[in-house]
Amino acid sequence: MNILHIIESSATGTLAMMRLLVSIQVRSGHNVSVIYSRRKETPADFEFLFPDSVRLHNVQMETLSERLICLAKIRRIFKEEMSSVVFMHSSFAGFLGRFSLLFCDARCYYIPHCISFMRRDVSLFKRLMFVFFEWIAALRPSTYVACSESEAREIRRWIPFGRCELVENAVDTDLWKNEQSWGAKNSCVIVNVGQIRAQKAPLLFAEIAKKVLGNRSDIKFIWVGDGDTELRRHLCEAGVDVCGWLTPAEVNDVLISAQVFLSTSSWEGMPVAPIEAMLAGCISVLSACPGNVDIVQDGETGYLFSDASQAAKIILNIFSDESLEESARISDRGRSYCEEHYNFSRYALDMECLIGE
């Protein structure tokens, strides 16, 4: 089977999930091609992130003129590769990909990785405009592939005439064979991984850090990633160590050394970072937003919070002497849950069943 992937965004989670899916399809014997757009956050080694057999095509889609020109380019590559199945990753790629493939004979799957109208940093009017554009793009029939229950509910609510399948995100759990117990970690480290932008609510992260550090000076807050300069300044002023972008191996080391993963996101599809953190033995403390709520069972495999005060209270309780044994149990339950629910084999089977229909 000839499979084509189209990706416009280079967001960490989107790229990670696309790479995982491409790897699965190559292992299954499919011929895989990738159309990608290079942006400032695109990894410098992007071309080396895929198996050698994957054919890569750079088609810029960042500016308005590039987005108009790219329609013909995508259509031409689709025909040259004789693709029978097309996967589109992120909102812009989903919109541009569907328009470029109007009247083309292929099965199309659109994986939004958190569909645009789930955003909470824009007005209701703008979210409704995103819905309108999705309706327009639906002129080219495709299957929505939601990465979480939260995203599936939103898609089915706003696009009731479209086909939507749920395939929850996954990670390669073999990369996270960390047998170190939570209690054996020798430092009180709280970490987040992601771009510094509105979606990740870094101001809330900074507020939580201030509240916690006001009670416990021995706790260290780390943000792995970079982005908005002003938001980064607020994090640093709150006592957060912002270490910028790290290599995957370096991120692994940070997560393995940390005891808590703190996500303050306002919305998510299904973030990969807290899953990886739980596999590394961290306790995930997550804002109770769409996407996050699908990952942990509050008080059983992690914690959910609604505001800074509640988050600070949870973190201080995790590190209190009387809660250390329970914290270790939650870490173990979280790791086991992720190994069972978010593993490579389950994701591969779900995707193969999807395109095999």
C-alpha positions in Angstrom: 0.0 0.0 0.0 1.3 3.5 -0.9 0.7 5.9 2.0 1.2 9.7 2.0 1.5 11.8 5.1 1.0 15.6 5.1 2.3 17.7 8.0 2.4 21.5 8.3 3.0 21.9 12.0 6.2 20.9 13.7 4.7 21.0 17.2 6.5 18.4 19.4 3.5 16.1 20.1 2.2 16.3 16.5 5.6 15.4 15.1 6.2 12.6 17.6 2.8 10.9 16.8 3.4 11.2 13.0 6.9 9.6 13.4 5.4 6.8 15.4 2.7 6.1 12.8 5.2 6.3 9.9 7.4 3.8 11.7 4.5 1.4 12.2 3.6 1.6 8.5 7.1 1.1 7.3 7.4 -2.0 9.6 4.2 -3.3 8.1 5.6 -3.2 4.6 3.8 -0.1 3.3 5.5 2.4 1.0 5.5 5.7 2.9 6.0 9.3 1.7 5.9 12.5 3.7 5.1 16.1 2.6 6.3 18.6 5.2 6.7 22.3 5.7 9.8 23.6 7.4 9.2 26.2 10.2 11.5 27.9 12.7 10.7 25.2 15.3 11.2 22.3 12.9 14.1 20.2 14.1 17.3 20.8 12.2 17.7 17.0 11.7 14.1 16.6 10.4 15.2 14.6 7.3 17.0 12.1 9.5 14.1 11.4 11.9 12.5 8.8 9.6 13.5 5.4 8.2 15.6 5.5 5.1 12.9 4.1 2.9 10.6 7.1 3.6 10.5 9.6 0.7 10.4 13.2 1.9 9.0 16.2 0.0 9.5 19.7 1.3 6.5 21.9 0.4 6.3 25.2 2.2 2.9 26.1 3.7 3.7 28.9 6.2 2.7 32.1 4.3 -0.5 32.8 2.5 1.1 32.7 -0.9 2.8 29.4 0.0 -0.5 27.9 1.1 -2.1 28.8 -2.3 0.8 27.5 -4.3 1.1 24.3 -2.3 -2.3 22.9 -3.4 -1.0 22.1 -6.8 2.3 20.8 -5.4 0.6 18.4 -3.0 -1.7 17.1 -5.8 1.3 16.5 -8.0 3.2 14.6 -5.4 0.1 12.6 -4.5 -0.1 11.4 -8.2 3.6 10.8 -8.5 3.6 8.6 -5.4 0.4 6.8 -6.6 -0.9 7.1 -3.0 -4.0 5.2 -2.1 -4.1 6.4 1.6 -3.4 9.9 2.8 -2.9 11.0 6.5 -3.1 14.7 7.2 -1.7 16.0 10.5 -2.8 19.3 12.2 -5.4 21.8 11.2 -3.7 23.6 8.3 -2.5 20.3 6.8 -6.0 18.9 7.1 -7.5 21.9 5.4 -4.9 22.3 2.6 -4.6 18.5 2.1 -8.3 18.0 1.6 -8.7 20.9 -0.8 -5.6 19.7 -2.8 -7.1 16.2 -3.1 -10.6 17.2 -4.3 -11.9 14.6 -6.8 -8.8 12.4 -6.2 -9.4 8.7 -5.6 -7.8 8.0 -2.1 -8.9 7.3 1.4 -8.2 10.3 3.5 -7.6 10.3 7.3 -7.4 13.7 9.1 -5.6 13.6 12.5 -6.0 17.1 14.0 -3.9 16.4 17.1 -6.3 18.7 19.0 -8.7 20.2 16.5 -8.7 24.0 16.1 -12.1 24.8 17.7 -11.0 23.2 21.0 -8.8 26.3 21.5 -9.6 28.5 24.5 -7.3 31.4 23.8 -9.7 32.8 21.1 -13.2 34.2 21.1 -16.3 32.1 20.6 -16.8 33.8 17.2 -13.3 32.6 16.1 -14.0 29.1 17.3 -17.2 29.1 15.2 -15.2 30.3 12.2 -12.9 27.3 12.7 -16.0 25.0 12.7 -17.2 26.8 9.5 -13.8 26.1 7.8 -14.0 22.4 8.8 -17.5 22.2 7.2 -16.0 23.7 4.0 -13.1 21.3 4.0 -15.6 18.4 4.5 -16.5 18.9 0.8 -13.6 16.4 0.4 -14.8 13.4 2.5 -12.3 12.1 5.0 -12.3 10.3 8.3 -11.5 12.3 11.4 -9.1 10.4 13.8 -9.4 11.8 17.3 -6.6 11.2 19.7 -8.7 11.3 22.9 -12.3 10.9 24.1 -12.4 14.7 24.7 -11.4 15.5 21.1 -13.8 12.8 19.7 -16.7 14.4 21.6 -15.9 17.8 20.3 -15.6 16.6 16.7 -18.9 14.6 16.9 -20.6 17.6 18.5 -19.7 20.2 15.9 -19.3 18.0 12.8 -22.1 15.5 13.3 -22.2 14.5 9.6 -18.5 13.4 9.5 -17.1 10.1 10.3 -14.9 10.2 13.5 -12.9 7.3 14.9 -11.1 7.3 18.2 -7.5 6.1 18.3 -5.8 7.3 21.5 -2.2 8.4 21.3 0.6 6.1 22.3 4.4 6.1 22.9 7.1 3.5 22.3 7.1 2.1 25.9 10.3 0.1 25.1 12.1 3.5 25.3 10.9 3.9 28.9 12.1 0.8 30.7 12.9 2.7 33.9 12.8 0.4 36.9 13.8 3.1 39.4 11.1 3.6 42.1 9.6 7.0 42.8 11.1 7.0 46.3 14.6 6.3 45.0 14.7 9.5 43.1 17.0 11.8 45.1 15.7 15.2 44.3 12.3 17.1 44.5 12.1 18.1 40.8 8.9 19.2 39.0 9.0 19.4 35.2 7.0 20.4 32.2 7.9 19.8 28.5 6.5 21.9 25.7 6.5 25.1 23.8 6.1 28.3 25.9 2.9 29.6 24.5 -0.7 30.4 25.5 -2.0 26.9 25.2 0.4 25.6 27.8 -0.5 28.4 30.3 3.0 29.2 31.5 1.7 32.1 33.7 -0.3 29.5 35.7 2.8 27.3 35.9 4.7 30.4 37.2 2.0 31.1 39.8 2.0 27.5 41.1 5.8 27.6 41.3 5.7 30.8 43.4 3.1 29.2 45.8 5.1 26.0 46.2 8.5 27.7 46.6 7.0 30.0 49.2 6.6 26.8 51.4 9.4 24.5 50.2 12.7 26.0 48.9 14.1 22.5 48.3 11.7 21.9 45.3 13.0 22.7 41.8 10.8 23.6 38.9 12.0 23.0 35.3 10.4 23.9 32.0 11.9 22.0 29.0 11.2 24.1 25.9 11.2 27.6 24.6 8.9 30.1 22.9 7.3 33.4 23.7 10.0 35.7 25.2 7.7 37.6 27.6 6.1 34.4 28.9 9.6 32.9 29.4 10.5 36.0 31.5 7.6 35.4 33.8 8.7 31.8 34.3 12.2 32.7 35.1 11.1 35.5 37.6 9.0 32.8 39.4 12.1 30.7 40.0 11.5 28.2 37.1 14.6 26.9 35.4 13.8 27.3 31.7 16.4 25.1 29.9 15.2 25.5 26.3 14.8 22.6 23.8 16.7 19.4 24.5 17.4 16.3 22.5 15.0 13.4 23.1 17.7 11.6 25.1 18.2 14.6 27.3 14.5 15.0 27.8 14.4 11.3 28.9 17.1 12.0 31.5 15.2 15.0 32.9 11.9 13.0 33.2 13.7 10.0 34.8 15.3 12.3 37.4 12.0 14.2 38.1 9.3 13.2 40.6 6.4 15.2 39.3 5.2 16.3 35.8 3.1 19.4 36.0 0.9 20.4 33.1 -1.0 23.7 33.2 -2.5 23.5 29.7 -5.8 25.2 28.9 -6.6 22.6 26.3 -5.0 19.5 24.7 -5.8 16.7 22.3 -4.0 14.0 24.2 -0.5 15.2 25.2 2.4 12.7 24.9 4.7 14.3 27.5 2.7 13.4 30.6 2.4 9.8 29.4 6.2 9.6 28.9 6.7 11.2 32.3 4.5 8.6 34.0 6.4 5.8 32.2 9.6 7.4 33.6 8.1 7.2 37.1 6.8 10.7 37.6 3.5 11.5 39.2 1.4 13.6 36.7 -0.3 16.6 38.1 -2.5 17.9 35.3 -4.9 20.8 34.8 -8.4 19.4 34.4 -8.7 20.5 30.7 -9.8 18.5 27.7 -7.2 15.9 26.8 -5.5 15.9 30.2 -8.6 14.5 31.9 -8.4 11.4 29.5 -5.0 10.5 30.8 -5.2 10.1 34.6 -7.7 8.9 37.1 -7.7 11.6 39.8 -6.1 10.3 43.0 -5.5 6.9 41.5 -2.9 7.2 38.7 -2.2 10.9 39.0 -3.9 14.2 40.0 -6.2 16.8 38.3 -6.5 20.4 39.5 -8.6 23.4 38.6 -6.6 26.3 39.9 -3.1 27.3 41.2 -4.0 26.9 44.9 -5.3 23.4 44.4 -2.2 22.4 42.3 0.2 23.8 44.9 -1.7 22.0 47.7 -1.4 18.7 45.7 2.3 19.1 45.1 3.1 20.0 48.7 1.1 16.9 49.8 3.0 14.7 47.4 6.3 15.6 49.0 5.0 15.6 52.6 6.6 12.9 54.8 3.2 11.3 55.6 2.3 11.0 51.9 5.6 9.5 50.5 4.3 5.9 50.5 1.1 6.8 48.8 3.0 9.0 46.3 5.1 5.9 45.4 2.0 3.8 44.9 0.4 6.4 42.6 3.7 6.5 40.6 3.6 2.7 40.2 -0.1 2.7 39.3 0.4 5.5 36.7 3.3 3.7 35.1 1.4 0.4 34.9 -1.7 2.1 33.5 0.4 3.8 30.7 2.2 0.6 29.8 -1.2 -1.1 29.3 -3.2 1.6 27.6 -0.7 3.7 25.6 1.7 1.1 24.2 3.1 0.9 20.7 1.4 -2.5 19.9 -2.1 -1.2 20.7 -1.7 1.9 18.6 -0.3 -0.1 15.7 -3.2 -2.6 15.8 -5.8 0.2 15.9 -4.2 2.1 13.0 -3.8 -1.1 10.9 -7.5 -2.0 11.5 -8.5 1.5 10.5 -6.8 1.6 7.1 -7.6 -2.1 6.5 -11.3 -1.5 6.5 
